Amino acid sequence: MDSNVGLAIQCVGILLVTLLSLFMRRSIRSAALKYWTTGWASLALALLCLFIGFRTVEDQKLFFSLYFFGEYIFGVMFVAGCRNHASGARIGRQVLYLLLLLVAIAIVLPYASADFNDLFMVQATIMAGLFATAYFALRAGPLRKNRSPGVQVMSFALLLLSIDFLHYLPMFAARKGLWGMTVPSAYLQYTSIFDLILEILLGFGTTMVLMEGVRREVEVVNGQLVKVRDRLELLAQMDPLTEALNRHAFHSLLSRNESGAEADTSGSVAVIDIDNLKPINDTLGHPSGDKAIRAVATAIRSLIRADDMLFRWGGDEFLVLMFKLRVTDASRRMQLVNERLAQNNNQWTSIPMKVTVSHGVAGFESLSVLAQAIERADKLMYKRKQQLRQAKDKATVT
């Protein structure tokens, strides 16, 4: 195969990798991808200049200079991209100084020899150094303990490219029998294909690295969305004033356990109503009423167990589910609510009116009959409230 054919194949292959990289830039925002895309584009233009330089006599040295400098940009951009991916570093002033030095080399190098193969040995040595630098830059920083498959493929490709370009130095030096050996010319004709294979492997590795980055970003966003969803679900099921559960949470509980094993859970349910919330609101204002509501919730929490569930059932009503607790024990706890309120009135409410509640307790054998138990507890609560009202009226008449 003619070397120009191999070079043309390499040029087309690199152009396809460049187009893929440009396409990825439309959806992936990454400084490393920006550097790598610039490198691929520079390499495609460099190979095109080399192809033209081999087929023309006029301005041949100009095209060779453009080829050399295009490959240098490719190597430098890959070093910059690997550094950015590994540690987030951006192109600094030292890179600009390096590019100026490489510009000078690219301009002078075509005049060093009339044989391009002699020039290519210098070029290959410089490129081997750039590939090796990119290899060590990629494996530095936080990535040295957590190397993804994409990083491994890129590292392998950069290492092979370093060895590949470095081996051109003795191979091209021996093309005329130097050191007592002769390299077959057919081997040298396939160098472009060898380079293309390794460069495609490098392009495949960069694609893997970028996809891994996208996956990590998606996982982070999904984690944040899950946290937000859980937070919103919690807020949707919580009363903001008392931080007790609300009716929505109660119905969610029933719907989750309709066909589950917990549907057979037994226990006691209490319905608690604040006796004098309206007088507090009318006399002292709604902020004082809110303090009274919070105080009742605090008093109930101090008397129930960690596994019991407190719901704000209405404006001045609470509901308590006490699982695996007998009605007598549950009633004994609820009877202490007024006592706790009286003991902590100054600390919890700091209002001049006494806060009291009425309650009703009923048992349930399963969640399927919980609604009937709540209804019984509600009737008992209203019966107790009526008795207290009658007793108060009798005391007033007396």
N, C-alpha and C positions, 0 to 999 in steps of 0.2 A: 504494500500500500504506500502511495506517495505521501510524504510528510505533510504536504499542503492539504491533502484530503483529511488527514487526521486532525490538522489544525482547524479546518472548517467544521468538522464534527464537534470538536471541543468548543468552538465559538458558539455554535447553535445550542449545544447543551448548557453552557453557562448562561446564554440569553434566556433559555427557558427557566433556569433557576432564578434569574433576575426578575423575570415576569411574575413568578410565584411569590417572591419576596415582596414585590411591589403590591401585589394583590393582598397579601397578608397585612401590609401596612394600613390598608383601608379600614380594617376592623380591629387591629391590635395596636395600642399605643405603647410603644416601648422604645427607649433610647437605643438599646442594644440592637433591636431590629432596624432602626434607622441607620446605624453604623454599618451593619451587615449588608443592608440593601445597597448602600453607597458603595461598599466593597465589591459586591457582585456586579453592579453596573460598571464600575471602573474596570473590573477584570474582562467583562464582555467587550468593552471599547478597546482595551489593550490588545486582546486577541484579534479583533478586527483590524487594528492598526498593524499588527504583526503580519497578518495575512496580506494586507495591501502592500506592506513593505517588501515582502518576498516576491511580489508580482510586479514591482515597479523599480525603475532605476532612478528616476528623478525623485528627489526628496526622500530617498530611502532612509537616510540617517535620521530625518525628522520623525518618520513613522516608527523607527526603532526607539527613539527617545520617548515618544508617546507610549509605546508598548512598555518600556521599562517603568516609566513613571506610573502608568495605569496599574501595573502589577504591584508597585510599591504602595499605592493608595489602598489596593485590595488587602495587602498584608497589614498595613497600619490600621485600617478600619476594622479588621477582624480582631486585632489586639485591643482596640478601643471598645468594641462590642463585648468581648470576653471580660474585660475589666469592669465594664458597666454591669454586666449580668452577675458577676461574682461579688462585687462590692458597691455597686451604684456609682462608681467614679465616672466623671464626664471628661471629655477631651480638654486637656489643659495646654498651657503655653509650651510645655516641653514637647508635645506632639507636633505643634506648629514648627518648632525648631527642627525636629526630626524630618518633617516634610520638606523643609527648605534644603536640608542636607541631601535628601533623596532626589530632589529636583536637580541639584548640581550634579549628582552622580548620573542621573538619567540623561542630562545634556552632554556630559563629557564622555560617557561610556561608549557610544557608537563610534567615536573617533579613536578608540584605543586599539582597535584591530580591524582589519578588513574581513576577517573570518567571523561570522556571527556566532559560531559555536564557541569560539574563545570568549566572546562577550557573554554568552549564556552561562558559562561557568561562574562568572562573577555574579550574574543575576541570580542564579540558582542558590549560591551561597547566601546572598542577602535574604532571599525569600525563605530559605530554610531557617535562618535566624528569626525572621518575623513569625513564622509558623510556630517555632519553639516558644517564642515569647508569648504568643496567644495561648498556647497550651498551658504554660505555667500561670498565666493571668486567669484563665478559666478555672483552674483548680485551686486558686488562692481564696482567701477570705472565708466567709461562712460555709461555702460549698465544699470545703475540703473534708468535712465530717458528714455531709449529707449530699452525696452525688447521685443525682437522678439518672435514669437510663439515657435521657437526652444528653446530659453532660458527659456521660461515659462515651456515647457514640461520637460526640464532637471531639472529645479528648483523643479518642482513638484515631479519628480522621486527621486531626492536627499533628499528632505524633507521626502517623504514616506519611503525611505530606512533608514534614520536616526531614524524615529519613529519605523520602523519594527525591526531594530537591537536593539534599546533601549528596546523595549517591551519584548525581549527575556530574559532580566535580571530577571524581576519578574516571567515570565512564567516558565523558567527553575528552578528558586528557589522554585516555588510552585509545581514542578512535584512530590514531595514526601509528599505533604500535608502541606508544610510550610505555615504559616500565616492562617492555618485553611481552606485551599482550595487545590483542586487537579485539575491539568490540564489534560484532557484526553490525553492518549498517542497517539491517532490517530491524534490529532492536531499537536503534535510535529513531527510526521512522514511527515507532509506536509510542513514543514518549508522551505525545499529546493525549492519546487514549488513556494511558496510565494516569496522567494528571486529571483527566476528566472524571474517571471512575472515583478517584479519591476526593475530588472537589464535589461531586454529587453526593458522596457519603457525608461530607462536611455539611452540605446544604440540607440533607435529610436530618442530620443531627441538630442543626439550628431550628428546623421546623419542629422537631420533638421538644426542644427546650422551650420554645415559644408556646406550644400547646400545653406543656406542663405548667407554664406560668399562668395561662388562661384558666386551666383547671384549678390551680390553687386560688386564683382570684374568685372563681365561681364558688369554691368551697367556703371561702371567707364570707362572701356575700350571702350564701345560703345559711351559714351559721348565724350571721347577723339577722337575717330574715326570720329564722326560727326563734331567736331571742325576742325579736319584736313581736312575732306572733304570740309567743307564750305570754309576753307582757300584756299585750292587748287582750288576750283571752282572760288573763287574771283580772285586768281592769274591768272587763265586761261582766265578770262574775263577782265583783267586790263592790260593796257600798263604800263610796269615798269618805263619808263622814265618820263611820265607825270602824272601817276596815273589816267588817263582818261580810260574810257571803250574802248574795242577794237571791231573789226568787229565781233568776235565770240559772244561777249555780245549782239551786235545789232541783229544778226540772232537768238540768243536765245530769245530775247525779242519778235521778230516777231512770232517765233514758239509757244511761250507760249500764245500769244494773237490772234492766227488765228481764233479760234472759240469762244473766250470769249467776254464778254460785252465791254472790252476795245478796241476791234477791231474798234469800231465806234468813238474812240477818235480823235479829230481834233486838229490842231495847225499849227505851222510853223517849217520848217527845214532849217538850214543854213549850207552851205558848205564853209569852210574857208581854204585858201591856203596861205602859207608863200611866199612872193614875192621873197625874196633874200636869201633863205637858201643855194643854191649851191655856190654863191659867198662867203658867210660866211664860209662854209666848206672849200672851195678852198683856201681862203685867211688866215683865222684864225685857221683852223683846226676843226675837228669834235667835240671836247669838247665844243668849242664855239657854234657850230651848235646845240648841245644838249641843251645848255643854252637858245638859241633862241627859240627852240621848247617848252621848259618848260615855258618860259616867255609868249609865246602866249597862252598856256593852262591856265596859271594863269590869264592873262588878260580876257580871255573868261569867266572863272569862276566868276570873279568879276562883270560881267555884266548880268549873267543869274540867274534865280531863283533856289531855293533849289530843286524843283521838276523837273527841266529841266535836260536833260541828255547830257553829253559831251563825244564824241567818238573820238579817234584818228583813222582817216579814212585811212591814208597812211603815207608815210615818212614825208611829209610836209603839210598834209591836216587834217583838223578836221571837224567833223559833229556835229551839235547841234540840239537836238529835244526839241522844246519849246511848251509844250502842252497848249491848250486853250489860245493861244496867237496869235493875228492877225499879218498878214504879216507886216503891217506898224510899229507896235510896235516892232516886232522882228528885222526889218531892222534898226530901230533907235538904238537899242542896239548894233547891229553888227558894225554900223558906228563908234561907240566909241572905238572899239578895238585898232585901230592905235593910238588914243589919249592916251589910258591907257599905251600902250607900250612906247610911247615917254616920258610920265611923269615918268615912273619907269624903264627906260632903265639901269641906273647906278645900281639901287638896284637889279634888276632881272637878268641882263646879264653881266654887267660890261665889255662889249665889245665895241670897237670904231666904230662899224657899226650900223646904224639904222635898226631896225627890223620892217617891215611893212607886212600887209596881204591884200588879196583881198577876197571878200565874195560874195555869192549869196544866196538869201532867197526866198523860195517858200512855199505856204500853202498846207495843205492836210486836207481832210475831214474825212479820216479813215486810219488806218494802212494798209489796203489792197491796197491803192493807194500811199503809202509812197515812193515806189521805183520810181514812175513817178515824184513825187515831188522832190526827191533827184536829179534826172536827170535834171529837170528844174533849180534847184538851182545851180547845177554844171555848166550848160551852162551859167547862169547869172554870175557866178564867173569868168569863163574864158573870157566872154565878157568884164567884168570890168577890168580884168588883161590885156587884149589886149588894151583896151582904155588907161590904165595907161602907158603901154609900148609905144604906139604911141605918147602919150603926152610927154613922156620923150625923145623920139627920136626927136620930133619936137623942143623941148627946146634945145637939144644938137646942132641941125643944126642951129638954130637961134643964 
